[in-house]
Amino acid sequence: MRLLRRISLLSLAGVGVIAVLFALNLRTYHRLTNEAPVARLTFQPVAAQQYRVELLSGDFCTPRTFLLYGDEWRLDAHFLKWKPWANVLGLNARYRLDRLGGRYRDVVQENARPHVAWSLSAPGVFDPARLAGRFLGALSPLDTEYGSSVYQAIDPGYAYTVYRGQSGLLVRKSPLASIHRHGDSLVIPIESSCVSAGD
């Protein structure tokens, strides 16, 4: 009887630990309810097919700078989609930015020229979403997990805003504001980049 009680307590403790780790890992993902900006990229040429990219994400206040090779940029994200019954209980799809890299338009160059990719999130040692899918089977709240990517040609005259939608990432570009003269005044555009990604 004591052995059965100990096994029950250990099983309950194990389930509790898994639930806590699951909740902590979910904090590394962001809620996915409607289309909203998740990143903004601007580019400065360094050399032929080399660019310094400034990436804003998260609270859009702290820029990160990377060097990319190629004619195009690519941003990857990891998405979690829950089963309908889990949505009813309040779980919405989540995303996490994973990687930024460069691409070449020409396949020959893609296979011969230098490449570099940058990790945008720390890899998790424990992934409760996969664990839940593997061991809970039909009882798992996870419907699917998948990757989504966007890429576009690099043009230093534009800013690229990446949005997350219900099914993945999408990107829109807009011309960068330039310094210009208005009558006798010199106009220097100043953008406030500290905007919540959900706004």
C-alpha positions as a printed NumPy array, in Angstrom:
array([[  0.   ,   0.   ,   0.   ],
       [  2.827,   2.387,   0.894],
       [  4.602,   1.543,  -2.354],
       [  1.442,   2.294,  -4.355],
       [  1.03 ,   5.62 ,  -2.521],
       [  4.674,   6.561,  -3.243],
       [  4.312,   5.681,  -6.915],
       [  1.152,   7.799,  -7.108],
       [  2.872,  10.767,  -5.442],
       [  5.912,  10.452,  -7.716],
       [  3.654,  10.282, -10.778],
       [  1.724,  13.342,  -9.624],
       [  4.979,  15.212,  -8.945],
       [  6.27 ,  14.257, -12.396],
       [  3.119,  15.578, -14.07 ],
       [  3.447,  18.78 , -12.034],
       [  7.067,  19.275, -13.098],
       [  6.138,  18.73 , -16.756],
       [  3.259,  21.238, -16.443],
       [  5.565,  23.88 , -14.911],
       [  8.249,  23.341, -17.568],
       [  5.568,  23.497, -20.268],
       [  4.285,  26.838, -18.931],
       [  7.808,  28.273, -18.648],
       [  8.647,  27.277, -22.226],
       [  5.441,  28.876, -23.513],
       [  6.703,  32.197, -22.133],
       [  9.406,  32.111, -24.851],
       [  6.647,  32.231, -27.472],
       [  4.413,  35.217, -28.202],
       [  0.637,  35.144, -28.501],
       [ -0.699,  34.988, -32.036],
       [ -4.13 ,  36.566, -32.263],
       [ -4.075,  38.777, -35.37 ],
       [ -1.629,  40.381, -37.786],
       [  0.985,  42.439, -35.946],
       [  4.577,  43.584, -36.578],
       [  7.271,  41.318, -35.13 ],
       [ 10.434,  42.732, -36.728],
       [ 11.787,  45.675, -38.706],
       [ 14.922,  45.453, -40.859],
       [ 17.037,  48.138, -42.529],
       [ 20.209,  47.61 , -44.564],
       [ 23.471,  49.41 , -45.29 ],
       [ 25.835,  48.133, -48.   ],
       [ 29.314,  47.124, -46.788],
       [ 30.714,  45.615, -50.005],
       [ 29.376,  43.796, -53.061],
       [ 26.633,  41.445, -51.837],
       [ 27.442,  42.256, -48.186],
       [ 25.118,  44.231, -45.946],
       [ 24.938,  45.388, -42.37 ],
       [ 21.37 ,  44.798, -41.208],
       [ 19.749,  46.46 , -38.22 ],
       [ 16.984,  44.324, -36.751],
       [ 14.362,  45.57 , -34.318],
       [ 12.055,  43.052, -32.638],
       [ 10.382,  42.434, -29.286],
       [  9.72 ,  45.914, -27.855],
       [ 11.34 ,  47.486, -30.962],
       [ 13.632,  49.562, -28.709],
       [ 16.964,  47.723, -28.86 ],
       [ 18.448,  47.244, -32.323],
       [ 20.627,  44.225, -33.094],
       [ 23.157,  44.425, -35.903],
       [ 24.247,  41.553, -38.166],
       [ 26.305,  41.062, -41.327],
       [ 24.58 ,  39.282, -44.218],
       [ 25.842,  38.   , -47.577],
       [ 23.736,  37.816, -50.713],
       [ 21.087,  39.748, -52.623],
       [ 18.16 ,  38.842, -50.368],
       [ 17.421,  38.475, -46.653],
       [ 15.439,  35.715, -44.984],
       [ 13.753,  35.579, -41.557],
       [ 12.517,  32.292, -40.028],
       [ 10.089,  31.731, -37.167],
       [  8.775,  28.71 , -35.257],
       [  4.993,  28.48 , -34.779],
       [  2.861,  26.411, -32.411],
       [ -0.791,  25.815, -33.319],
       [ -3.171,  24.345, -30.755],
       [ -6.157,  22.065, -31.228],
       [ -9.585,  23.748, -31.273],
       [-10.479,  22.506, -27.773],
       [ -7.245,  24.052, -26.447],
       [ -8.184,  27.351, -28.156],
       [-11.499,  27.24 , -26.29 ],
       [ -9.523,  26.9  , -23.051],
       [ -7.541,  30.041, -23.936],
       [ -4.461,  28.777, -25.803],
       [ -3.775,  30.837, -28.918],
       [ -1.165,  30.039, -31.549],
       [  2.341,  31.229, -30.645],
       [  5.502,  32.187, -32.52 ],
       [  9.207,  32.633, -31.81 ],
       [ 11.718,  34.27 , -34.185],
       [ 14.466,  31.74 , -34.896],
       [ 16.965,  32.758, -37.556],
       [ 18.114,  35.554, -39.861],
       [ 20.223,  34.87 , -42.928],
       [ 21.12 ,  35.98 , -46.435],
       [ 20.299,  34.429, -49.829],
       [ 21.604,  34.774, -53.355],
       [ 19.193,  35.118, -56.274],
       [ 21.477,  33.027, -58.485],
       [ 21.577,  29.346, -57.496],
       [ 25.194,  29.008, -58.674],
       [ 26.204,  31.826, -56.308],
       [ 24.034,  30.311, -53.564],
       [ 26.106,  27.147, -53.763],
       [ 29.508,  28.839, -54.116],
       [ 29.482,  32.152, -52.217],
       [ 29.86 ,  32.717, -48.444],
       [ 26.867,  32.21 , -46.151],
       [ 26.098,  33.232, -42.612],
       [ 23.005,  32.688, -40.449],
       [ 22.242,  34.247, -37.075],
       [ 20.228,  32.683, -34.268],
       [ 17.57 ,  34.994, -32.845],
       [ 16.475,  32.821, -29.925],
       [ 18.25 ,  30.612, -27.435],
       [ 17.657,  26.9  , -28.07 ],
       [ 15.587,  25.254, -25.353],
       [ 17.024,  22.215, -23.621],
       [ 13.537,  21.042, -22.734],
       [ 10.71 ,  21.306, -25.262],
       [  7.427,  20.468, -23.51 ],
       [  5.376,  20.962, -26.693],
       [  7.151,  18.045, -28.388],
       [  7.062,  16.033, -25.191],
       [  3.303,  16.569, -24.845],
       [  2.767,  15.548, -28.476],
       [  4.875,  12.424, -28.077],
       [  3.507,  11.109, -24.765],
       [ -0.044,  12.452, -24.584],
       [ -1.041,  11.471, -28.12 ],
       [ -4.674,  12.428, -28.763],
       [ -4.811,  14.219, -25.38 ],
       [ -2.061,  16.659, -26.38 ],
       [ -3.245,  20.269, -26.826],
       [ -0.7  ,  20.711, -29.641],
       [ -2.181,  20.439, -33.131],
       [  1.027,  21.117, -35.053],
       [  4.328,  22.952, -34.94 ],
       [  5.892,  24.344, -38.072],
       [  8.35 ,  26.842, -39.471],
       [  7.481,  29.93 , -41.46 ],
       [  9.899,  32.08 , -43.464],
       [  9.845,  35.292, -45.452],
       [ 12.467,  36.661, -47.796],
       [ 12.853,  39.658, -50.084],
       [ 15.482,  41.365, -52.189],
       [ 17.685,  43.77 , -50.214],
       [ 17.231,  47.446, -51.078],
       [ 18.974,  49.881, -48.692],
       [ 16.396,  52.558, -49.58 ],
       [ 13.609,  50.615, -47.849],
       [ 12.652,  49.43 , -44.386],
       [ 11.109,  45.957, -44.204],
       [  8.456,  45.225, -41.592],
       [  7.72 ,  41.566, -40.892],
       [  4.266,  40.703, -39.572],
       [  2.929,  37.515, -38.088],
       [ -0.483,  36.42 , -39.216],
       [ -2.657,  33.471, -38.295],
       [ -0.806,  31.15 , -40.65 ],
       [  2.758,  32.484, -40.642],
       [  4.965,  35.431, -41.522],
       [  4.492,  38.11 , -44.178],
       [  6.524,  41.202, -45.072],
       [  5.836,  44.727, -46.318],
       [  8.427,  47.298, -47.352],
       [  8.262,  51.068, -47.195],
       [ 10.689,  53.756, -48.395],
       [ 13.021,  55.132, -45.757],
       [ 12.408,  58.775, -44.947],
       [ 15.248,  60.966, -46.187],
       [ 16.679,  64.295, -45.108],
       [ 15.246,  67.038, -47.326],
       [ 14.806,  70.791, -47.522],
       [ 11.383,  72.347, -46.922],
       [ 11.558,  76.037, -47.786],
       [ 14.353,  77.517, -45.675],
       [ 14.377,  74.571, -43.243],
       [ 16.212,  71.277, -43.304],
       [ 13.871,  68.416, -42.351],
       [ 15.505,  65.477, -40.566],
       [ 13.012,  62.644, -40.06 ],
       [ 13.215,  60.96 , -36.645],
       [ 11.362,  57.737, -36.053],
       [ 10.418,  56.468, -32.63 ],
       [ 11.105,  52.758, -32.829],
       [ 10.025,  51.869, -29.291],
       [  6.594,  50.533, -30.109],
       [  5.056,  47.393, -28.673],
       [  4.922,  44.617, -31.279],
       [  1.241,  44.133, -30.433],
       [  0.31 ,  47.772, -31.15 ]])
